[in-house]
Amino acid sequence: MTRAALVGVVVLLFAFVPPCQAQNRIALRGFADAGLTVFTATQSFKAILGSPAGAVVGGGVDVGLTRNVFLSLAASRFSRTGKRVFVFENQVFKLNVPDTITVTPLQLSAGYRFRGSGATPTIRPTRFTPYAGGGIGWYRLSEISDSTSADDEKTTHTGYHVLAGVETPIRRWMAAAVDAQWAMVPNAFGDSAASVAKLYDEHDLGGFTLRVRFIVGQ
């Protein structure tokens, strides 16, 4: 990801914000979240880590452009240590070498909150507010082994995602949300003959994420 690409995406999303005479002032909120990701490349992750799923933590900022339309920029991190594997004649052999896989997505999303027409900054919001959206992301993948730095891999890939969830207020300046996200990151894994991903014909770094989010701001 380059700075020019990120700026370009932000400008494009702003350009598609619909005009609204009753538009509220722009609202900025911060959030932290935690959840569980199940990777699409289930067999590849299971071969190395013993499971295709793991915990993710993250945080970011949420910008309300109108009463309903929002932008968010979020970063998260998955990291787990397993055992390096070796593929030979279509068989997978586990090596007694620790292997740590870390996935760090940076995601830019645009979304819509389905608020009632009577909601205003001076009126208490509805108890539950559904929302949905989607966007683009940049995924930093690193695989680090204790054996030798020559086997280490660090790459960045572009992906896309859709999400949906529901938010509820806790206090005047606090809220909580639960959402689900599906991400697609094609062609993230190489085609090396010794690659476990090639053996299983798995090339997508995306997956399904379910998370809980805590939000601070109005």
VEXNUKOL-829991 format. One record per residue (C-alpha): residue number from 0; x, z, y. Coordinates in Angstrom, 2 decimals, decimal comma, padded with zeros to 5 digits. Each point is the difference from the previous one (the first is absolute). Example, Ala and Ser with C-alpha at 12.3 -4.5 7.8 and 13.67 -1.06 7.14 Angstrom:
! VEXNUKOL-829991
<node><pos>0</pos><c1>012,30</c1><c3>007,80</c3><c2>-004,50</c2></node>
<node><pos>1</pos><c1>001,37</c1><c3>-000,66</c3><c2>003,44</c2></node>
//
This chain:
! VEXNUKOL-829991
<node><pos>0</pos><c1>000,00</c1><c3>000,00</c3><c2>000,00</c2></node>
<node><pos>1</pos><c1>001,22</c1><c3>-000,87</c3><c2>003,47</c2></node>
<node><pos>2</pos><c1>-001,00</c1><c3>001,56</c3><c2>003,30</c2></node>
<node><pos>3</pos><c1>-001,32</c1><c3>-003,38</c3><c2>001,19</c2></node>
<node><pos>4</pos><c1>-002,27</c1><c3>-000,27</c3><c2>-003,05</c2></node>
<node><pos>5</pos><c1>-001,43</c1><c3>003,48</c3><c2>000,54</c2></node>
<node><pos>6</pos><c1>-000,67</c1><c3>-000,67</c3><c2>003,70</c2></node>
<node><pos>7</pos><c1>-001,63</c1><c3>-003,30</c3><c2>-000,91</c2></node>
<node><pos>8</pos><c1>-002,40</c1><c3>001,65</c3><c2>-002,46</c2></node>
<node><pos>9</pos><c1>-000,98</c1><c3>002,66</c3><c2>002,55</c2></node>
<node><pos>10</pos><c1>-000,71</c1><c3>-002,63</c3><c2>002,66</c2></node>
<node><pos>11</pos><c1>-002,07</c1><c3>-002,02</c3><c2>-002,47</c2></node>
<node><pos>12</pos><c1>-002,12</c1><c3>002,99</c3><c2>-000,98</c2></node>
<node><pos>13</pos><c1>-000,63</c1><c3>000,91</c3><c2>003,61</c2></node>
<node><pos>14</pos><c1>-001,09</c1><c3>-003,58</c3><c2>000,66</c2></node>
<node><pos>15</pos><c1>-002,76</c1><c3>000,30</c3><c2>-002,59</c2></node>
<node><pos>16</pos><c1>-001,49</c1><c3>003,20</c3><c2>001,43</c2></node>
<node><pos>17</pos><c1>-003,55</c1><c3>-000,87</c3><c2>001,11</c2></node>
<node><pos>18</pos><c1>-000,93</c1><c3>000,59</c3><c2>003,66</c2></node>
<node><pos>19</pos><c1>-002,28</c1><c3>002,95</c3><c2>000,61</c2></node>
<node><pos>20</pos><c1>-001,47</c1><c3>001,04</c3><c2>003,32</c2></node>
<node><pos>21</pos><c1>-000,55</c1><c3>003,50</c3><c2>-001,33</c2></node>
<node><pos>22</pos><c1>003,55</c1><c3>000,30</c3><c2>-001,24</c2></node>
<node><pos>23</pos><c1>001,44</c1><c3>003,51</c3><c2>000,10</c2></node>
<node><pos>24</pos><c1>003,48</c1><c3>000,83</c3><c2>001,10</c2></node>
<node><pos>25</pos><c1>002,74</c1><c3>-000,60</c3><c2>-002,55</c2></node>
<node><pos>26</pos><c1>000,42</c1><c3>003,04</c3><c2>-002,25</c2></node>
<node><pos>27</pos><c1>003,27</c1><c3>000,88</c3><c2>-001,74</c2></node>
<node><pos>28</pos><c1>000,08</c1><c3>002,20</c3><c2>-003,11</c2></node>
<node><pos>29</pos><c1>002,70</c1><c3>001,07</c3><c2>-002,43</c2></node>
<node><pos>30</pos><c1>-000,45</c1><c3>000,57</c3><c2>-003,73</c2></node>
<node><pos>31</pos><c1>001,72</c1><c3>001,11</c3><c2>-003,18</c2></node>
<node><pos>32</pos><c1>-001,12</c1><c3>-000,91</c3><c2>-003,50</c2></node>
<node><pos>33</pos><c1>000,74</c1><c3>000,51</c3><c2>-003,67</c2></node>
<node><pos>34</pos><c1>-001,29</c1><c3>-001,74</c3><c2>-003,07</c2></node>
<node><pos>35</pos><c1>000,63</c1><c3>-001,82</c3><c2>-003,26</c2></node>
<node><pos>36</pos><c1>001,08</c1><c3>-003,62</c3><c2>-000,54</c2></node>
<node><pos>37</pos><c1>-000,45</c1><c3>-001,96</c3><c2>-003,21</c2></node>
<node><pos>38</pos><c1>002,27</c1><c3>-003,04</c3><c2>000,11</c2></node>
<node><pos>39</pos><c1>-001,18</c1><c3>-003,45</c3><c2>-001,10</c2></node>
<node><pos>40</pos><c1>003,24</c1><c3>-000,45</c3><c2>-001,96</c2></node>
<node><pos>41</pos><c1>-001,14</c1><c3>002,69</c3><c2>-002,42</c2></node>
<node><pos>42</pos><c1>002,23</c1><c3>-000,85</c3><c2>-002,95</c2></node>
<node><pos>43</pos><c1>003,17</c1><c3>-000,41</c3><c2>002,08</c2></node>
<node><pos>44</pos><c1>-000,42</c1><c3>003,35</c3><c2>001,76</c2></node>
<node><pos>45</pos><c1>-000,98</c1><c3>001,70</c3><c2>-003,25</c2></node>
<node><pos>46</pos><c1>003,11</c1><c3>-001,34</c3><c2>-001,76</c2></node>
<node><pos>47</pos><c1>002,31</c1><c3>001,53</c3><c2>002,62</c2></node>
<node><pos>48</pos><c1>-001,90</c1><c3>003,01</c3><c2>001,33</c2></node>
<node><pos>49</pos><c1>-002,24</c1><c3>000,84</c3><c2>-002,94</c2></node>
<node><pos>50</pos><c1>-003,15</c1><c3>-000,55</c3><c2>002,08</c2></node>
<node><pos>51</pos><c1>-001,40</c1><c3>-002,75</c3><c2>002,26</c2></node>
<node><pos>52</pos><c1>-001,34</c1><c3>002,60</c3><c2>002,44</c2></node>
<node><pos>53</pos><c1>001,43</c1><c3>002,58</c3><c2>002,38</c2></node>
<node><pos>54</pos><c1>-000,50</c1><c3>002,04</c3><c2>003,13</c2></node>
<node><pos>55</pos><c1>000,35</c1><c3>-001,51</c3><c2>003,48</c2></node>
<node><pos>56</pos><c1>000,26</c1><c3>001,76</c3><c2>003,36</c2></node>
<node><pos>57</pos><c1>-000,07</c1><c3>-001,47</c3><c2>003,47</c2></node>
<node><pos>58</pos><c1>-001,28</c1><c3>000,04</c3><c2>003,53</c2></node>
<node><pos>59</pos><c1>-000,52</c1><c3>-002,10</c3><c2>003,09</c2></node>
<node><pos>60</pos><c1>-002,04</c1><c3>-000,68</c3><c2>003,11</c2></node>
<node><pos>61</pos><c1>-003,53</c1><c3>-001,24</c3><c2>000,49</c2></node>
<node><pos>62</pos><c1>-001,08</c1><c3>-001,80</c3><c2>003,21</c2></node>
<node><pos>63</pos><c1>-003,72</c1><c3>-000,27</c3><c2>000,75</c2></node>
<node><pos>64</pos><c1>-000,42</c1><c3>-003,22</c3><c2>002,02</c2></node>
<node><pos>65</pos><c1>-003,79</c1><c3>000,29</c3><c2>000,31</c2></node>
<node><pos>66</pos><c1>-002,58</c1><c3>002,40</c3><c2>-001,38</c2></node>
<node><pos>67</pos><c1>000,19</c1><c3>-001,81</c3><c2>-003,34</c2></node>
<node><pos>68</pos><c1>003,18</c1><c3>-002,12</c3><c2>-000,14</c2></node>
<node><pos>69</pos><c1>003,36</c1><c3>001,60</c3><c2>-000,73</c2></node>
<node><pos>70</pos><c1>003,63</c1><c3>-000,81</c3><c2>-000,72</c2></node>
<node><pos>71</pos><c1>002,30</c1><c3>002,16</c3><c2>-002,10</c2></node>
<node><pos>72</pos><c1>003,70</c1><c3>-000,01</c3><c2>-000,81</c2></node>
<node><pos>73</pos><c1>000,91</c1><c3>002,04</c3><c2>-003,08</c2></node>
<node><pos>74</pos><c1>003,13</c1><c3>000,69</c3><c2>-002,03</c2></node>
<node><pos>75</pos><c1>000,05</c1><c3>001,55</c3><c2>-003,47</c2></node>
<node><pos>76</pos><c1>002,44</c1><c3>000,71</c3><c2>-002,78</c2></node>
<node><pos>77</pos><c1>-000,01</c1><c3>-000,01</c3><c2>-003,80</c2></node>
<node><pos>78</pos><c1>003,11</c1><c3>001,20</c3><c2>-001,84</c2></node>
<node><pos>79</pos><c1>000,50</c1><c3>000,86</c3><c2>-003,65</c2></node>
<node><pos>80</pos><c1>002,94</c1><c3>000,18</c3><c2>-002,41</c2></node>
<node><pos>81</pos><c1>-000,02</c1><c3>-001,37</c3><c2>-003,53</c2></node>
<node><pos>82</pos><c1>002,48</c1><c3>-001,72</c3><c2>-002,29</c2></node>
<node><pos>83</pos><c1>001,62</c1><c3>-003,38</c3><c2>000,48</c2></node>
<node><pos>84</pos><c1>-001,00</c1><c3>-002,56</c3><c2>-002,61</c2></node>
<node><pos>85</pos><c1>001,67</c1><c3>-003,08</c3><c2>-001,45</c2></node>
<node><pos>86</pos><c1>-001,82</c1><c3>-003,08</c3><c2>-001,30</c2></node>
<node><pos>87</pos><c1>001,50</c1><c3>-001,93</c3><c2>-002,90</c2></node>
<node><pos>88</pos><c1>-001,79</c1><c3>-002,64</c3><c2>-002,09</c2></node>
<node><pos>89</pos><c1>-003,39</c1><c3>001,09</c3><c2>001,38</c2></node>
<node><pos>90</pos><c1>000,57</c1><c3>003,63</c3><c2>-000,90</c2></node>
<node><pos>91</pos><c1>000,30</c1><c3>002,93</c3><c2>002,42</c2></node>
<node><pos>92</pos><c1>002,75</c1><c3>002,55</c3><c2>-000,60</c2></node>
<node><pos>93</pos><c1>000,14</c1><c3>003,24</c3><c2>001,96</c2></node>
<node><pos>94</pos><c1>003,41</c1><c3>001,06</c3><c2>001,27</c2></node>
<node><pos>95</pos><c1>001,00</c1><c3>003,59</c3><c2>000,63</c2></node>
<node><pos>96</pos><c1>000,50</c1><c3>-000,75</c3><c2>003,69</c2></node>
<node><pos>97</pos><c1>-002,23</c1><c3>001,48</c3><c2>002,73</c2></node>
<node><pos>98</pos><c1>-001,75</c1><c3>-002,69</c3><c2>002,04</c2></node>
<node><pos>99</pos><c1>-001,89</c1><c3>000,81</c3><c2>003,22</c2></node>
<node><pos>100</pos><c1>-002,61</c1><c3>-002,40</c3><c2>001,32</c2></node>
<node><pos>101</pos><c1>-001,18</c1><c3>000,45</c3><c2>003,60</c2></node>
<node><pos>102</pos><c1>-002,72</c1><c3>-002,06</c3><c2>001,67</c2></node>
<node><pos>103</pos><c1>-000,45</c1><c3>000,41</c3><c2>003,78</c2></node>
<node><pos>104</pos><c1>-002,86</c1><c3>-002,01</c3><c2>001,51</c2></node>
<node><pos>105</pos><c1>-000,53</c1><c3>-000,50</c3><c2>003,73</c2></node>
<node><pos>106</pos><c1>-003,58</c1><c3>-001,21</c3><c2>000,48</c2></node>
<node><pos>107</pos><c1>-001,84</c1><c3>-001,36</c3><c2>003,04</c2></node>
<node><pos>108</pos><c1>-003,79</c1><c3>000,03</c3><c2>-000,36</c2></node>
<node><pos>109</pos><c1>-003,04</c1><c3>-001,00</c3><c2>002,02</c2></node>
<node><pos>110</pos><c1>-003,34</c1><c3>001,53</c3><c2>-000,89</c2></node>
<node><pos>111</pos><c1>-003,58</c1><c3>000,78</c3><c2>000,93</c2></node>
<node><pos>112</pos><c1>-001,76</c1><c3>003,37</c3><c2>000,04</c2></node>
<node><pos>113</pos><c1>-003,73</c1><c3>-000,18</c3><c2>-000,78</c2></node>
<node><pos>114</pos><c1>-001,21</c1><c3>002,42</c3><c2>002,63</c2></node>
<node><pos>115</pos><c1>-003,61</c1><c3>000,38</c3><c2>001,15</c2></node>
<node><pos>116</pos><c1>-000,97</c1><c3>-001,54</c3><c2>003,33</c2></node>
<node><pos>117</pos><c1>-000,60</c1><c3>003,44</c3><c2>001,51</c2></node>
<node><pos>118</pos><c1>003,54</c1><c3>001,31</c3><c2>-000,50</c2></node>
<node><pos>119</pos><c1>001,84</c1><c3>000,73</c3><c2>003,26</c2></node>
<node><pos>120</pos><c1>002,96</c1><c3>002,19</c3><c2>000,95</c2></node>
<node><pos>121</pos><c1>-002,43</c1><c3>002,66</c3><c2>001,31</c2></node>
<node><pos>122</pos><c1>-002,25</c1><c3>000,02</c3><c2>-003,07</c2></node>
<node><pos>123</pos><c1>001,11</c1><c3>001,57</c3><c2>-003,25</c2></node>
<node><pos>124</pos><c1>000,89</c1><c3>-002,79</c3><c2>-002,45</c2></node>
<node><pos>125</pos><c1>-001,92</c1><c3>-000,58</c3><c2>-003,21</c2></node>
<node><pos>126</pos><c1>001,06</c1><c3>002,10</c3><c2>-002,94</c2></node>
<node><pos>127</pos><c1>001,43</c1><c3>-002,90</c3><c2>-001,99</c2></node>
<node><pos>128</pos><c1>001,39</c1><c3>-003,24</c3><c2>001,43</c2></node>
<node><pos>129</pos><c1>000,79</c1><c3>-002,84</c3><c2>-002,44</c2></node>
<node><pos>130</pos><c1>002,73</c1><c3>-002,48</c3><c2>000,92</c2></node>
<node><pos>131</pos><c1>001,65</c1><c3>-003,09</c3><c2>-001,43</c2></node>
<node><pos>132</pos><c1>002,90</c1><c3>-002,23</c3><c2>000,91</c2></node>
<node><pos>133</pos><c1>003,08</c1><c3>-001,89</c3><c2>-001,08</c2></node>
<node><pos>134</pos><c1>003,36</c1><c3>-001,19</c3><c2>001,16</c2></node>
<node><pos>135</pos><c1>003,59</c1><c3>-000,85</c3><c2>-000,70</c2></node>
<node><pos>136</pos><c1>002,86</c1><c3>002,13</c3><c2>-001,27</c2></node>
<node><pos>137</pos><c1>003,75</c1><c3>000,00</c3><c2>-000,54</c2></node>
<node><pos>138</pos><c1>001,17</c1><c3>001,68</c3><c2>-003,21</c2></node>
<node><pos>139</pos><c1>003,53</c1><c3>001,31</c3><c2>-000,40</c2></node>
<node><pos>140</pos><c1>000,92</c1><c3>000,20</c3><c2>-003,69</c2></node>
<node><pos>141</pos><c1>003,14</c1><c3>001,77</c3><c2>-001,15</c2></node>
<node><pos>142</pos><c1>001,25</c1><c3>000,66</c3><c2>-003,52</c2></node>
<node><pos>143</pos><c1>003,04</c1><c3>002,28</c3><c2>-000,11</c2></node>
<node><pos>144</pos><c1>001,89</c1><c3>000,93</c3><c2>-003,15</c2></node>
<node><pos>145</pos><c1>002,68</c1><c3>002,63</c3><c2>-000,55</c2></node>
<node><pos>146</pos><c1>002,06</c1><c3>-002,42</c3><c2>-002,08</c2></node>
<node><pos>147</pos><c1>001,37</c1><c3>-002,39</c3><c2>002,63</c2></node>
<node><pos>148</pos><c1>-000,93</c1><c3>-001,22</c3><c2>003,43</c2></node>
<node><pos>149</pos><c1>000,23</c1><c3>-003,58</c3><c2>-001,30</c2></node>
<node><pos>150</pos><c1>-003,30</c1><c3>000,54</c3><c2>-001,84</c2></node>
<node><pos>151</pos><c1>-001,81</c1><c3>001,30</c3><c2>003,08</c2></node>
<node><pos>152</pos><c1>-002,67</c1><c3>-002,16</c3><c2>001,62</c2></node>
<node><pos>153</pos><c1>-001,53</c1><c3>000,23</c3><c2>003,49</c2></node>
<node><pos>154</pos><c1>-002,47</c1><c3>-002,66</c3><c2>001,09</c2></node>
<node><pos>155</pos><c1>-002,89</c1><c3>-000,38</c3><c2>002,46</c2></node>
<node><pos>156</pos><c1>-003,19</c1><c3>-001,93</c3><c2>-000,75</c2></node>
<node><pos>157</pos><c1>-003,14</c1><c3>-000,96</c3><c2>001,93</c2></node>
<node><pos>158</pos><c1>-003,42</c1><c3>000,90</c3><c2>-001,34</c2></node>
<node><pos>159</pos><c1>-003,65</c1><c3>000,29</c3><c2>000,90</c2></node>
<node><pos>160</pos><c1>-002,64</c1><c3>002,66</c3><c2>-000,49</c2></node>
<node><pos>161</pos><c1>-003,67</c1><c3>000,87</c3><c2>000,33</c2></node>
<node><pos>162</pos><c1>-001,38</c1><c3>003,52</c3><c2>000,33</c2></node>
<node><pos>163</pos><c1>-003,24</c1><c3>001,96</c3><c2>000,29</c2></node>
<node><pos>164</pos><c1>-000,79</c1><c3>003,66</c3><c2>000,46</c2></node>
<node><pos>165</pos><c1>-002,04</c1><c3>002,67</c3><c2>001,68</c2></node>
<node><pos>166</pos><c1>000,95</c1><c3>002,46</c3><c2>002,77</c2></node>
<node><pos>167</pos><c1>-001,53</c1><c3>003,35</c3><c2>000,90</c2></node>
<node><pos>168</pos><c1>000,73</c1><c3>002,32</c3><c2>002,95</c2></node>
<node><pos>169</pos><c1>001,46</c1><c3>003,47</c3><c2>-000,64</c2></node>
<node><pos>170</pos><c1>000,48</c1><c3>001,21</c3><c2>003,57</c2></node>
<node><pos>171</pos><c1>-000,32</c1><c3>-001,66</c3><c2>003,39</c2></node>
<node><pos>172</pos><c1>003,56</c1><c3>-001,35</c3><c2>-000,21</c2></node>
<node><pos>173</pos><c1>000,34</c1><c3>-000,16</c3><c2>-003,80</c2></node>
<node><pos>174</pos><c1>-001,48</c1><c3>-002,12</c3><c2>-002,76</c2></node>
<node><pos>175</pos><c1>000,53</c1><c3>-000,76</c3><c2>-003,68</c2></node>
<node><pos>176</pos><c1>-000,41</c1><c3>-003,24</c3><c2>-001,90</c2></node>
<node><pos>177</pos><c1>000,11</c1><c3>-001,36</c3><c2>-003,52</c2></node>
<node><pos>178</pos><c1>000,75</c1><c3>-003,66</c3><c2>-000,56</c2></node>
<node><pos>179</pos><c1>000,94</c1><c3>-002,53</c3><c2>-002,64</c2></node>
<node><pos>180</pos><c1>002,38</c1><c3>-002,90</c3><c2>000,50</c2></node>
<node><pos>181</pos><c1>000,93</c1><c3>-003,07</c3><c2>-002,00</c2></node>
<node><pos>182</pos><c1>003,33</c1><c3>-001,63</c3><c2>000,87</c2></node>
<node><pos>183</pos><c1>001,49</c1><c3>-003,30</c3><c2>-001,11</c2></node>
<node><pos>184</pos><c1>003,75</c1><c3>-000,62</c3><c2>000,29</c2></node>
<node><pos>185</pos><c1>000,71</c1><c3>-003,25</c3><c2>-001,88</c2></node>
<node><pos>186</pos><c1>003,38</c1><c3>-001,16</c3><c2>-001,27</c2></node>
<node><pos>187</pos><c1>001,65</c1><c3>003,38</c3><c2>000,55</c2></node>
<node><pos>188</pos><c1>001,94</c1><c3>000,07</c3><c2>-003,27</c2></node>
<node><pos>189</pos><c1>002,80</c1><c3>-002,35</c3><c2>-000,99</c2></node>
<node><pos>190</pos><c1>000,14</c1><c3>-002,38</c3><c2>-002,93</c2></node>
<node><pos>191</pos><c1>003,25</c1><c3>001,27</c3><c2>-001,50</c2></node>
<node><pos>192</pos><c1>000,13</c1><c3>-000,37</c3><c2>-003,78</c2></node>
<node><pos>193</pos><c1>000,78</c1><c3>003,73</c3><c2>-000,24</c2></node>
<node><pos>194</pos><c1>-002,97</c1><c3>000,96</c3><c2>002,18</c2></node>
<node><pos>195</pos><c1>-002,76</c1><c3>002,03</c3><c2>-001,61</c2></node>
<node><pos>196</pos><c1>-002,44</c1><c3>-001,51</c3><c2>002,52</c2></node>
<node><pos>197</pos><c1>000,81</c1><c3>-003,50</c3><c2>-001,28</c2></node>
<node><pos>198</pos><c1>-000,60</c1><c3>001,11</c3><c2>-003,57</c2></node>
<node><pos>199</pos><c1>-003,48</c1><c3>001,25</c3><c2>000,89</c2></node>
<node><pos>200</pos><c1>-000,64</c1><c3>-002,83</c3><c2>002,50</c2></node>
<node><pos>201</pos><c1>-000,68</c1><c3>002,53</c3><c2>002,78</c2></node>
<node><pos>202</pos><c1>001,01</c1><c3>-000,96</c3><c2>003,55</c2></node>
<node><pos>203</pos><c1>-002,40</c1><c3>001,93</c3><c2>002,26</c2></node>
<node><pos>204</pos><c1>001,23</c1><c3>003,20</c3><c2>001,66</c2></node>
<node><pos>205</pos><c1>-003,49</c1><c3>000,89</c3><c2>001,21</c2></node>
<node><pos>206</pos><c1>-002,60</c1><c3>002,22</c3><c2>-001,57</c2></node>
<node><pos>207</pos><c1>-002,94</c1><c3>002,33</c3><c2>000,50</c2></node>
<node><pos>208</pos><c1>000,37</c1><c3>003,12</c3><c2>002,17</c2></node>
<node><pos>209</pos><c1>-002,45</c1><c3>002,86</c3><c2>000,42</c2></node>
<node><pos>210</pos><c1>000,88</c1><c3>002,50</c3><c2>002,74</c2></node>
<node><pos>211</pos><c1>-001,15</c1><c3>002,88</c3><c2>002,15</c2></node>
<node><pos>212</pos><c1>000,76</c1><c3>-000,15</c3><c2>003,73</c2></node>
<node><pos>213</pos><c1>000,08</c1><c3>002,70</c3><c2>002,69</c2></node>
<node><pos>214</pos><c1>-000,44</c1><c3>-001,25</c3><c2>003,56</c2></node>
<node><pos>215</pos><c1>000,79</c1><c3>001,65</c3><c2>003,36</c2></node>
<node><pos>216</pos><c1>-001,44</c1><c3>-001,45</c3><c2>003,18</c2></node>
<node><pos>217</pos><c1>-003,34</c1><c3>-000,90</c3><c2>001,53</c2></node>
//
